[in-house]
Amino acid sequence: MKSKNKDSIKFPLTGYVVYGITKFFSSFKSLSFLFDRIETRFLLNDINKLDIDRPIYITGLARAGTTIILEMLNNHPFLASHKYKHIPMPFLPHFFSHIADISKFFTKPIERVHKDGIFVTGESPEAIEEKFWKYFFNNNHNEEISNIMSGAISNPKFEQFYRNHIRKLLINQKSSRYLAKNNYNITRLEYLLRIFPNVKFLLIIRNPVNHIASLVKQTRLFIKLEKANPLLIDWHRITGHSEFGHYQLCINTGDNELIHKIRRLWKNEKTDIKGWAYYWSSIYDYAMNLLETNKKIKESTLIIRYEDLCETPSETIDKILEHSELPLHNFEKIKKYYIRHLHKPTYYTPNFSSQELLHISEITNATASRFGY
């Protein structure tokens, strides 16, 4: 979609239709759950035959490279994932997929709202499941309390719904394993491990200077886009994407005072980079502490540095496949494609002052060194 203003986005008629459907079903949750039960009952015989085997969860702070890994693995024939076409009615992964396919909804590639060179269609993989977490866990997006979900947490209603939902997705896509990307899952690894003992985690990290530059760029872009298109504020809210923009929320890793400090720093343009540096460190310090104290989490997790993916793609992709227990068979062409095309972003470069670089270094060095930076 082209626009005279590069910092705005023009909504086509179909965009407003999708927003309207999404808004309707988000407002009437009971109707969404009713349709879910109908679909589940329709597929019950097939659902009962399926086990959820080694689901793969991609996580990490936004802008770490999680989307490109999701897109790559989505091409593996063993894996099923949520698609853009599921956004209007995520509770019906089977029925709504057929409706979208028949209507030929969203077939023309467009650059996603992030304006990062990634083009998507209705069949492109997307982070959808956060809506479910928001529905079943009331304080899930409350940054004033810890967002850590330990293995001691139990929510039978969510777990039954979630397992059935994943199975319906597998049935629809004729696949054997589930693939999901969700940045917020970074504080839910223990809970997910309890639900799925054979889970595979892919933890994505990026060097702090480039990562923070991308976070700052994306935040400023979303603020501009939402000012020009207020509808986007509500869109991001109801879809559960709160990493950027006016509805931006922090992931609280258990330190309320640090969250308040980050918020104070973000309010001032002269100190917002320091705020992002503290936030980056809080997320990845938490992740590394968890890996060092929980043997099962460590065994289930592969750390992927974004730079390694770009600079040594063949070896890094092999590590991903090996850890995820995915065969290379029927994936050779995809691997070769990404080996040729993976590269560091060229549409922007960090533009920090020497003082800002010093702040990033002082705040993040200890954490970054734990990941080999």
Summary of the structure (lengths in Angstrom):
residues: 373
radius of gyration: 20.1
end to end distance: 38.5
largest distance: 62.6
contacts: 1112
relative contact order: 0.14
helix: 55%
strand: 8%
